[in-house]
Structure formats: structure tokens, C-alpha cells
Amino acid sequence: MSVPAFIDITEEDQAAELRAYFKSKGAEISEENSENGLHIDLAHIIEVCDVCLSEDDKDIECVMNSIISLLLILEPDKQEGLIENLCEKLVKFREGERPSLRLQLLSNLFYGMENTPVRYTVYCSLIKVASSCNATQYIPSDLEQIRKWISDWGLSTDKKHTLLRLLYEALVDSKRSETAAKIMVELLGSYTEDNASQARVDAHRCIVRALKDPNTFLFDHLLALKPVRFLEGELIHDLLTIFVSAKLAAYIKFYQNNKDFIDSLGLSHEQNMAKMRLLTLMGMAVEHKEISFDTIQQELQIGADDVEAFVIDAVKTKMVHCKIDQTQRKVVVSHSTHRTFGKQQWQQLYDSLNSWKQNLNQVKNRLISISGS
């Protein structure tokens, strides 16, 4: 990527023009270049560069891109400290003013750089600025790409966790719950048996976010994560287990015994009840192809007049596919998503695929016999 600069001049002259420009804006900086090299000039320039951030956007972008263009030609070992300083200036500028411009400048820097470990600092800064202006859709958040960068940059465990945690929080704040959930699962999955106890806060937060998310209905994958397993025996793990496989009655009993705990998590009891009713119906639909209205009313603890409306809302979630038979007062199930997917479900899938294979072979053999005759 080419980053626009002032004009086509030598790096030394470009640094001198930047010095003169900042001097004219009242910055305490010499107009004379340093005898110790371009990296020292850039250190002085970056130290005072925030004086230009009150100018028009176009002027700021021109000046800052000139600084970036000089940064990009430095040796990698001389870049890191300077880039960290510049990122800090752009992240903290006037408590969040001009986020779009700062995001553009950081993007210019990020995409103009070689794929070196220093990009970690710039990417984290991008996340912070994007989060401040609800613009996370403009930064890369694809999990496969994130994994590749983490590998390419050779990040330490702490830096990897910092990056994933920062991205997760930004995505949650932007209400991108599905992508955020994938990032959090990646974060929790990166812990080992030896350090899983250090992820208690992340595991706890992940569970609460998942339970609170109105579009999340499947939770069994969380139980397999080492940091979540470390919470076994605690109320938060008991609550998660209920949402994974138990029925509405189990949640109601838990709530009656632990009302203060539910409230402390910031969870809505009414929303929990609504989600557990759907999860209970999903479990019933897996086991039975026909469910009477009376059974639904009893298991979900709803009024007789509310059954049809509830089933219609359940179908809208696409977790359950069924039809209402008003005459027979029953629900006919065509398909329901499994709340858990273990060995039994894999066996059922294998049997179904094997049956389809046999049927296709029979069709193939019949076609061959027909064409041969």
C-alpha cells in the first residue's frame, strides 16, 4: 500500500518540512534535523504531532500520512517504539474526538506495514478507536484471519489473550453477538489445564453473555471449554448446565433458591423463563413427533390461550420446525435442533447418512438396470 505524503522529496527534507510545520503551529520542536538519524527526527515529530489534530481533517490526514510514510521506511527494530507512541496519540486524542479520522489513519498505518509483530499494537489501537465510535464493522474480525495474524506475529500468551479479549468487548459493545461469541470461545479455548484457573473472569463473563443474548440457544459447547470446566461446583456452572439440557421446572427451582444470584448477574428472570420455555420445547420436539397442547401447557407453564402464539414464536427462531393441528389440539414436529450434540447424536447422523447412501445406491442400480434393458 502507498501512503500519501507531502511531495516527492528526500526523507530528510520531508522530516525538515514536518518539523517546520509543527513549529509554525506552536510546537516546541527545532526546525533542524537531528544528526542521529531519521528515527530520532520521527521521535521528536511524533511527540508533538497532536498539535495538528485541531486542524481540518484533510490537513491532518496529509500531515499524519507524511509521518506514517516515514515510519514505514524505518528498520523494524526502530519502528516499534515510535509506532507505539503514535498509536497512543491517536487512541487518546481529546477523549475520543474525530474517531473516523483516527480510524482512517490507523488503517493507513496497519495496511501499509509489513506483516511484523509491531502490527499487534496498531491492530489493538484500531479496535479501541473502532469501539469508541461503534465502527467495528470496518476492522477485520474474521476468526481465521485473527488466528493467522496471531501465528504470524508470534504473540505471547498474554498478548494473544489481550487481543482476543479487547476484540470481544468491542464486538459486544457493537451488538455483534454472534462474532463476539466466536472470539470468546477462541479465547477460552486457548487456555490449558495449567492456566485455566486464570480465566475465571473470562469464563464467567462468557456464560453470562451467552445466557443474556436473545439469539443464543445452544450452550453445550461451552461446557467442553477448560476454563468453564474449572467452574464446576459453582452456581454459574449449575445455571449453565440447566440451560444446556434441563427443563423449565429445573430453572424455576434454581431461581427460587438463588434469586439474588440471578439478579447479581444482571440477568432478567423473565427473559430466562422465555428462553427456557423454548429450550424445553426443543427437547420435547426431539423426543416426540407429536406434542399435545395440554403437554405444552403443562411443561412450559403457560395458559391454554397462549400455546399457539408461543409455538409460532418458537418456529420464528428456526430452532423448531412444526405445524399446528388446531382440530386435534397438537403440534406436529418435522424437525428440531438438538440442545446437545454428543455420541448419540453423531450415531443418529451416521445412521441417517448411511440410510441415504443405501437408498441412492438402490436408485443408481435401478437406473443402470433400466438403461441396460
N, C-alpha and C positions, 0 to 999 in steps of 0.2 A: 504493500500500500504506500502511495506517496502522500506525504503530509504537506499541505500548502505552507509556504514560508513568505518572508517579505519579498525578496527579489533574488535573482541568481547571482550570489556573491560568495566570497570565501567564508568559511566558518568563522574565522577571526573577525572579519568585517561585520558579519551578522551578529556576533556577540557584542561588538562595539556599538552597533546600532541599537541593540536591545538595552545596553547599559545607558546610552544617551536618552532613549525613550523613557525609561523608568526614572532617570534623573530629572527629566522635564516634568514628570508627574509628581515630583516632590519626594521621591525615594532617596534614602541615604545610601548612595552607591556611587563609586567612582566611574567616570566615563572611560578610564583607561583599562585596557585588558590586563589580566594577571599574567605575570611572567611564568607561572607554574602550570599553564595549560588550560585547555578548553573546559575541562571538568571543574576547575576552580571558578572560572567565569560563570559557568552554569549554576554553581552553588550560590554565588552572590546574587545572580539574577533571580533564581527561584525564591531566595529568601525574601525578596521584595516584590515578587510578581503580583501579590494580591492588591497592590495599589492600582492596578489597571482594571480590576474587576468591577469598578463602578462606571466604566465606560460603556459605550454602545456594544451590543452583542457582536456585531461584525468586527469592530476594532479589537475586542477582547479575543475573539476567535483567531484573528490574524496574528496577534502578538503571541498568544499561547501556542498556536501551531508552530510558530517560529522556534519557540523554546523546545517543543516536542521534537521537531526535525533535527535539532542539535543533539538532543538526548539520544536519539536513535542511532547516531553515528559513533557514539562512545563505545569503548570496550565494555563488555558485560560486567566486569568487576568494578567499573567506575560508575555504572548506571544505577545500581541498586539503591544506594543511599539517596541519590538525587531524585529518583523516581518515587521513593517513599515520601520524601519531603513535598514533592509536587502533588502527589495524591492526597496527602494530609491537608494541603492548602485548599484543594478543590472540594474535598469532602466537608470541611468545616467552614467554608466561606459564609460569613454573615448568617449563621444559623439557618442555612437552607435556602437562601435566595438563589434565583436563577438555576434551578435544578436541571432544566432541559439543556442549557448551555454547558453546564458542568458535565452532564452525562455525555454530550457530544464530544467534549474534549477528552474525557477519559476513554471513550470508544476509539477516538483517533489514536491515542497512545497505545491502547491494548492491541488493536489490529495492525498497528504499524510496527510493533515489536517482533523480534524473533521469538520462537516458542521456548523461552527460557524460564527458569524458576521465578524470575522477577515479575512475570505476568501475574503471579499469585496475588501480589499486593494490588495491582491495578484492577484485577477482577473483583477482589473483595471491596475495593473502593467503588466500582461500578454498582455492585449490589447495594451498598449503603445509600448511594445517591438515588438509584432507581427506586429503592424502597421509600425514600423520603418524598417522592413525587408520584407514587403509585404507577410506576412505569416499568415494572419487572418484565413486561412482555417484550421489552426492547433489549433485554440482555439474554445471553444464551443460558438456558436452564435444562436442556436435554440431558438426561441422566447419562447416556452413553458418551456424550461429549465431555461431560464433567469427569467421568471416570478416566477418560483418555488424558485429559489435562492433568489430573492428579498423578497419573502414572508418568507422564512426560516430564512434569516439573519435579518429580521425586520428593513430594511433600512428606514431611514428618507426620506421625500420627496426630500430633496436636494441631498442626496446620490443616490437615485433612478434616478433622472434626470441626475446627473453627469455620472453615469454608462451608461445609455442609450445613452447619447449624445456622450460619448467617444467611445462607440462601433459603433455608427452610422458613425462618422467621419472616423474611421478606415476602416469600410466596404466600404465607398465611395471611400477612397483613394486606396483601393484594387480593385475597379471597380466591386464590388459585389452589384450592384444597387438594385436588387430585395430584397435581405435580408436587405439591408440598409433601404429601403423604409418601410419595416415592422417594423423595430426598431423605425424609426422616427414617424410613425403613433402611435406606442405604447407610445412613449414619449409624443406626443401632446395629446393623449387620456387620459393621466394620470393627466392632469390639470383639475381644476374645474372652475365653474363660478367665484369663488372668486379670483383665481390666474391666470386666463387665460391671463390677460394683461401682466404677466411676461414672457410669452412665445412668445412674438412678434418676437424676433430674430429667434427662432427655427421654428416658423410657416412660416416666410418669407423664410428662408433657405430651408425648406421642399418643398415649392411651386416651388422655382427656380430649385431645384434639379430635381423635378418631370418633370417640363417642359423641362429641358435640356436633360434628359435621353432619348436616341433614342428608347428605348424599352418600354417606358411607354406611354400608350394611354388613360387610364381611370383615371379620376381625381375626379369624383363626390363624392367619399368617403372622400376626403379632406374637402369639404365644410361643412361636418357634425361635424368636429372637433371644439371644443370650441375656441382654440386659433386662428384658421383660421376665424371663425365667428367674432371674435373680430376685424379682419382687414377689415370688411365690410365698404365700402365707400372709401377705398384707392385703388390706381391704381393696386397694386399687386393682390387684390381680384377681381377687374374688369377683369384683364387679365386671372386669373384662371377661372372665370365664362365663359369667351369666349371659353377656351379650354374644358370646361365641356360640353357645349351644343350649342354654337353658330356656325355659318358657317364662311367660309374663308373670306367673304366680311366684316364681323364684325371685324375680326382680322386686316385686311388691314386698315380699318378706324381707329382702335385703334392705330396702328403703325404710321400712318400718323400724328396723333395728339400727340403721345408720343414717338417719335423716341429716344430721349435722355434717356428716362426711360428704354426702352428695352435695349439699349446699356449699361446703368449703371448696369443692372442685369447680364451682361456677356452672354446674350442670343444671338444666331445667328438668324437674321431675316430670312435667307434662310432656316435654319432648322425648324424654327417656321412655315414658309409657307408650307414646305413639310409635317409637322405633321398635320397642319390644313386642308390641302387638303385630307389627309387620313381620318381625323375625319369627314370632311364634306361628303365624300363618304360613310362612315359608317352610318351616319344619313340618307342619301338618301336611302341606301340599306335596312334599317329597314322599311322605309315607302313604298318603291316600289320594286316589284319583278323584274321589267324590267326597265332599265335606258338607254336611248338613248345616243349615243356618243356625239350628239350635246349638250344634257343637261349636261353631264360630262364636256365637253369642256367649257361650259359657267359658270357653278357653280365653277369649280376648276381653271378657268382662265389659261388654258393650250392650246397648239396648237393642231390642229386636228391630226397631226402625232404622238403626244405624248400620246394620250389616251390609246392605247393598252399597251404600256410599263408601264404606270402608274398603270393600273389595275392589271397587272401581279405582279408588286412590292407590291401592296396592298394585293393581295392574299398571298404573301410570309409572310406577317406579321401575318397571320391567324386571323386577325380581320374581314375579309370579305371572304366569300366563294361564288364564282360565276364563270360563264363561259362567254367567249366572243363569240358572234354571229357576225362574220365578214360580213356575207351576209346581215343581217338585220341592221348592224351597231348599235348593242345594247349589253348591259350586262345583263345576266340572273342571278339573285341572288338566291342562295339556303339558305344562312344564313349570318347574320351579327351580330356582338357583339353590344349590346346596350351601348351607351355612358353614359347613366344614367339608374339607376335601382330603380324606385320608385314604388308607389302604382299601377300604371297602368301596369307596367311590372310584378309585383307579381300576378296581376289578370290574365294576359295573361298566365303566367306559371301555375297558378292554373287551368285555363280552359283547357290548353293542357294536363296536368296530369289527369284531370278528364275525358277528352275525351279518353285518352289511357286506363284508368281504365274501362270505359264503353265498349270499343272495346274488351278488354281482357275478360271481363265478357261474352260478346256475343260469343266469341270463345270458352270459357270454357263451356257455356251452350250447344253449338252445339256439342262439343266433348262428353259431357255427354249424349245427346240425341242419338248420333250415337252409342255409346258403349252400351246404354240401348236397342237399337233395334237389 
